[in-house]
Amino acid sequence: MCEREHSFWLDRDIARKAQWEACRRMAELGQLTTTVRAAVARAGADPSAWVDAYTATDGWYRLDQAQRRLEAWVTNLDEEPAERPLNVVRRAYDEVCHLMAEGFSRALARAHWAVPAGLHQTTIYSEVVADRPRPVAYFLVDAMRFEMGVELAERLPRAAEVGVRPAIAALPSITTVGMAALLPGASRSFSVVAQGDRLGARIDDAFLPDLAARKKLAAARVPKLVDLRLDELLSQQPSKLAKKIDGAQVIVVRSQEIDHAGETGFTFQARQIMDTVIDNLARAIRKLSTAGVEHSVITADHGHLFFAVDRDESMRTDAPGGDQVELHRRCWIGRGGATPPGCVRVVASALGYDSDLELVFPTGGGVFKAAGDLAFHHGGTSLQELVIPVLTVRLKARESARPTTGPITATGLPEAITNRIFTVTLQLGQSLSLFSSPLVVRPLLTASGRQVGAAGMAVDADFDRATGCVTLAPGKPTTVAFKLGEDVASLRVVVQDPATDAELYRSPTDIPVRLGV
């Protein structure tokens, strides 16, 4: 397939090449489903071994990564690929996820719902954040699963010192529980409780049912803490950001974009946004380093399952009933009721909680008949929901980056963006006499300080699909296909040096976006 990728017609018709890229991604996903299915069949009863197999360098997480990349690409095409092969790989992925969830749930139950080895979510602050030199940025990313953390590490500058390790999220894998588990004090005292008709976590005597309560506890326990939203950080001018975080010991950066996009029910837009969130997290880390914050810790409250379409009716299960406190598609929390077929009941005390609550989870990939008609789920016991990434990053502060190589010119800039995939021709230098070595660059799309798209392909040039970087040969025009990930009014085409973040090119004016024209 790769040998035919550069045929005459493919290199001259970007729509054909985009379809070919979709076929390549389908083939990659299909190959990984076969590999992972065979490995899952051989997995034993030790939940730690399951986590190791999922998070190894060549681990099962690559299956989820390939699926996300395929679905993100398909949403940008004017025409979907052939329906039959696309449905075949989608169905194969769903089946493997179901087998993984069933096997891991059985292993957890046999181990009394504990993963003996490894890092637990409630100890991330005490064991990772507390030991980092100050100031430190603490990124709390809602619903970022492990494979996305690995990809984030790949998109950081080469000069960064990056470590990625897995941690096990607290059950149930919902935001109210997971975000509280990431707070200071959670390693000593943490329970999931109901107070009145509200579910929340409890740390010492503090009941934490919502963001306001969590922010209050963090501010009381961490001196000189600054709390920022990701979009707020990205949109601030460098001088204002420096003033905002001046003297801060811990800068909490909150990102809800992934979970919000998934929970809206618009699968199409959610797929597009998820790719840009990873790039914007990398952008925020780089921006903070420029402001003098060298050290960052990035983690999540929980992961997620995200299928191409909503669960079939056969995958939907009646809720247990009884004294229900909360019902999510992947977990029920309450007391009493009946345990439906294909589900498992766990008493809160078995999870180490000082609580009389009971929790019921589907053991496979099914969901309860709860509100919503979504393909995006979390709350349960699958590897994708429970294994979260913990990234430690050191990116030394530096003077504002300036172009060290150039010039790069761009031709074929559209007067308006009317398709999510469009092309621009980039060129390094005008002649071979000026530049003798190829240059690796990162082409991207920006709007209001945020990254809203990136390169998706390059014609007749080396292209790194993990990082979105393109290798430009001196004096040789290279056609780059950009994919727009978010709906914006206008954007700029930007080319960066991935090693320094120096801007090597920026389109002179905003380009209006008129999708559907």
N, C-alpha and C positions, 0 to 999 in steps of 0.2 A: 504494500500500500504506500509506504514512504517513497519507494522508487518512482511511483507514478505521480507523486504529489506535484512535481514541477513540469508537468506536460505543457505543451504550447498553449492550449486553451485555458487551462487552470490558471496559469500565470497572467493571463490577460483579461480574465473575467473574475472580478472579486466575488460576485455572487456564487459562481461555481466553486471558487476556492473556499468560501465560507461553508458551503455544503460539504465539501471534501473534509474540511476540518471537523465538522460535526460527525462525519463517518469515522474519522480517526478516533474521536473521543468515545463514540459508541463502541468501537472495537476494543479500546483500552478498558472501558468499564466491563465489557463482556469477558475479557480475559481475566480481569481481577475477580469477578464473581466466581469463575471456575476455580481459581486458586484458593480463594478464601473459603469457599464452600467445602473443599477437600480438607483444609486445615481445621475448620470448625468441627468437622466430623471426627477428627482425631483428638480434639481437646479433652482434657480430663475434668476433674471435679474441683480443682484448686482455683479459686477466683483470682488469686494473684497471678497465676500462669495465664489466665485469660487476659488480664490487663497488660501483662508483658507482651503477649502475642499481638494485641491490638496496637500498642504504642512503640514497638520496636522500629528501628530505622526502615525496615522493609515490611512493617506491620500491616494489620488489617485496616487501619485508619485510611490507608491509601484508597481503599474501596469507596469510602465516603467522600474523599477528596475528588476522585474521578467522577463520581455521580454529581457532585455540586458543580464541577467545571462543565460537565456536559449540559446540565439543565440551565446553567447561566448562559451558555453559548446559544442554546436552542432558542431561548427567549429573545435573543437579539436578531434572529433571522427573519427576513421577510416571509419566507416560506419554511415550514417545518420540514425536517428530513422525511424520508419515506416512513410511513406510519408503522409498517410491520416490523422492521428491524429495531426501530426506536422502542416499540412496545415490548419486544422480546427482551432487550437489555433492562428496561425498566422493571419488568416482571421478575427477571432474574435477580436484580438488586433487592427488590422487596422480599423475595423468598429467602435470600441469604440473611438479610436483616432480621427476619422472623426467626430463623434458626439460631442466629447469634444471640438474640434476646432470650429465647427459651433456654439455651444452654447456659448462658451467664446467670440467669435468674435461678436455675437449679443449683449452680455452683455457689451462689450467694446464700441460698437457703441452707445448704449443707454446712456452710461455714458460719451459720448463725448470723448472717447479714453483716459480716465484717470482712474486709480485705486486709489480712494481717500485715502484709508488706506494703511499703509505700507511704506516701504523704496523704493525710486526710485534710479535707477542706477547712475544718475548724482550726487547724494548726498552721495554715499558710501565713497568717499575720505574724504569729509568734516565732515561727521557724524561718521565714523567708524575709518578710518586710522589715521586721524589727531589727534584723541584723545588717541591713543595707546601710551604707554611709548616707548621711543626710546632706542635702535634701534628696528625697526619693519620691518618684511619681508612682502612685498605686492605681493602676487601671482596673476598673471593675466592669467587665464587658458582659452584658446580659446575653445569655444563650450562645456564647462562642464555644463550639465544640473543639476537641483536641486537634483535629486535622486543620482547622482554621488557624490555630495557634502555631502549628508547624509552618504553614504557609506565611504567616506574619513574620516569623523568624527569617524566612528566606528573602523577604522583601525589605529587610532592614539593610542599611549600608554595610559594605564589607568591613569597614573599620570598627563596627560594633562588636563587643564581646557579648555573645548571646548563649543562654542555656535554656533548654526546654525540657520539662519533666511533667509527668502526669500526676494528678491528684484525684482522689475519689470524693465526689460531691455528697453532701448530706441528703438523706431521703426525707420527704419526697423531693424530687428534683424540680422544685418550683422557685420562683424568684423570692418570695417571702422568706423561705428557708435558706436558700443558698446565699443570698446577699448578707443575711445576718451571720451566717457561718464564717464569713470573710472578715468580720469585725474583730478589733482587739478585745480580748477576754473570752472569745469563743472556745479557746483551747482548754480553759479551766472549767467553764460552766456553759453548757448549751443544751437546750431542750426545745422540742416542738410541742406547743400547748394550745389549748383553746381557752380564751377568756371571754366569757359571755358567748356571743355568737361569732366571734372573730378568731381566726387562726393566726398564729404568729410564733416567732421564736422567742426564747427567753434566755438572756445572759445575766447571771446573778439575779438581781431583782427587777431588771428592766424588761418589760414586755415590748416586743418589736413587731407590730403588725404591718408597718408601712415604712416608706422611705423617710418620712419626717422623723419617726422614732429612731431609725437607724442613724440618720445624720446627727441627731442630738446626742446619741451615745458616743459616736466617733469623736465629735467635737469636745465632749467632756473628758475623753480618755487620751486624746492625742494633742499635746500642746502645739500651737502654731500650725494648725491644719487648714488647708485651703481646699475647697470643694468646687470642682468645675465639671460641666458637661462637655462631652467631646466636641460638639458643634460650637460651643462657646469658646473653647480653647483654639480651635482652628480658625475662627473668624476674627480673633483679636489681633490687633497690630502688635508686633514684637515689643515695642516700648510699653504698651499697656499691659501686656502679659507679664513682662519683667516686673513691673510695678505691683501687679496683682499677687505675684508669688514671692515677692521680696521678703526674706526672713522666714518663709514657710519651711517646716521640717518635713511634712508629708503633704503632697498634693494628690488628692483623690480625683481621678478622672472617670466619670461615669458615661457609659455608652449603652443606650437602649435600642439602637437602630436595628440590630438583628432580630431581637425578640419582637419589637414593634412591627417590623415588616412582616414577620411570619404570622403574628397574631391577627393582622388586619384581614386575612383571608384572601388577599390578592396574590396568589402564588406567582403570577407573572412578574409583578413589580418586586416582590420579595427576593426572587432569584437575582435580579439585577442589582439590588441594593447591597446584598450580602458581599458581593465581590468588592464593591467600593469601600465598605466598612474596613476591610483588612488593609487596604491601601491608606485609608485615612488614619487608622491607628498608627501605622508606620510613620505617616506624616506628622502626627502629634508627638511621637517620641523624638523625631528629629527636631521639631520646633522647640520642645522643652530643652533639649540638649543645647541648642543655640542660646537659650535663656539661662543656661548655667546648671540645669538639672541633668546630671550625667547618668543617674541610676534610676531604673524603672522596673517595676514588677507588674506583669500583666496576667490577669486570670479571669475566671468566669464564675457565675453562680450555678450554672448547669449547662449541659449541651442541648441537643435536640435531635429528633428524627424529622426528616423533611422529604416526603415522597412527591412524585410528580403529580399525583392526583389524590383526592381525598380517599379515605379508607372505604372499601366496599362494605355494603351492609353486612356481609358475612363476618367482617372483622369488627363489627360494633357489638358491644356487650351491654346488657342492662346493668344499671348501677345497683350496688348492694342494698340500697334502702336504709332502714334503721334510722338512728339519730345522726343524720348527715351534717357535718360542719362545712366541708367544702368538697366540690366535685370538679375534677379536671378530666380531660380526655384520657390521661394516662395514670390517674390516681384518684382514689376516693379516700376521704379522711372523715372519721366519725366514730360511732360506737354501734355495735350490734349489726343487724341486718344479715343477709346471706351472702356467702362468697360465690360469685358466679363461676361457671365452668371456664377453664382457661385462665384463672386468676389465682393469686396467692394473698393471704391475709397475714399481716405482721402487726404484733402489738408494739406500741411505741417504746415500751420498756426494753424490748429486745434490741432496739437500736440505741440504747443508752439514754433515752429520754425519761425525765421524771414527769410522766404523763400517763393518763388512762386512755388515751386515744388509740384507735386502731386504724391501720392503713391497708388498703387493698389495691393491688397492682395487676394489670394484665401481664402474664408471663412472656407472651410473644410480642408481636407487633400490633396487636389489636388496640382498640380504644373503647372507652365507655360512651354511652349515648348522652353526651354532654352538649352544652350549647356550642354552636359553631359548626362550620362545614369546611374544615381546614385540612390541609395535607401536612401542616406543621404541628408537631406534638412534643411535649416534654412533661416530666413529672414521674416517669417510670424508672425501671431498673435496667434498661439496656446499656451497653457500653457507650453508645453515642450520647446518652443522656447523663450518665454518671461520671465518665472519665473527662475531666476538664484539664486544660493546659495551664501550666505555670511557667511563665517566661521571666527570666532575669536578664536585664539588658544594661550594659554600660556603654554609653556613647559619649565620648569626651566632648566637652564644650569646645567650640572653635569659633574663630572669627567668621563673620558672614561670608558665605561661599561666593566666589566670583569665578567666572568662566576662565578656565585655564587652557582650553583647546577650542578651536573654532576656525572659521565660522561655520555654523550650520544654517542652511537655507531650506525653506519649505515652499513648495509649489503645489498648485491644485487645491488650495484652501477653498472650501465651499462658501458660497455667499450665505447659505443657510443650511443647517443640519436638518435633513428631511427623513433620514433613515438612521437607525441605531448603529449600524455598521457603515462607516464611510472611510475613504482613503485620502491620504496626504503623502506627497513624495518628499522625502528628506534627502539632503545631500551634504556630505562633509567636504568642504573645500571645493574649489572650482577646477582644480587640476592636480594631478599626481605629484607635481613638483612641490606643492605646498605642504602636503601631509603624506607621510610614507607609511603610517601604521593605521590599522583599523581602530575605530573607537566604539566602545560599548556605551549606549545611551538608554535612558528610560523615557520614552514618549508617553505623555499622559494628557488628560483633559481636566481642567480646573474651572471652578465657578465659586465666587465669593470665598476664596481661601480654602475650599474643599476640593478633593479629587473626586470627580464624578464619572471618570472613565479612564481607560488605558488601552494600550496596544493589545490587539487580539491575535494578529498575524503580521507577518512581513513577507513580501514577495521576493524570492531569490536573495535572501539574506539570513544569517543565523539569528534565530529568535528563541529566547528562553521563555517557555510558557509559564514557568513557576514565578519568575520575577517580572515578566513583561518587558525585558530588556532586548534591544536590537543592536546588532553589530553593523556599523556603517563602514563601508570600504571607502578609502579616499577617492574623491572625484566620481563616485558611482551613485547615481540616483537609486534610492530604495523606496519602494511603495509600502507604506505602513497602513494596515487596516485598524482603525480605532473602533472600540465598542463603547457606546454611551450607556452608563449604568444607572443614571438617575435622571428624572424629569426636571430640567432646569430651563430657564428662559433664554439663557445665552451661556457661552463658554469660551475658553481660550485653549489653544493647542500649545503645550509646553513640552520642551525636551530638556531633561536633566542629566547631569553626570551622576550615575548611581553611587559613586564612591564618595562624592562630596556634597551632593545636592545642588551644585552650581547650576544655574539656569543657562543652558547653551542656546536656547531659542524660546521665544514667546511670540505668539501671533500678535500682530500690531493692534488689532481691535477685537472686541467681543464679536463672536459669531452667533447670530440668533438661532434658536432651536425651534423648528416648526415640524414636528413629527406628524406624519400622515398627510403632508402636503404633496 
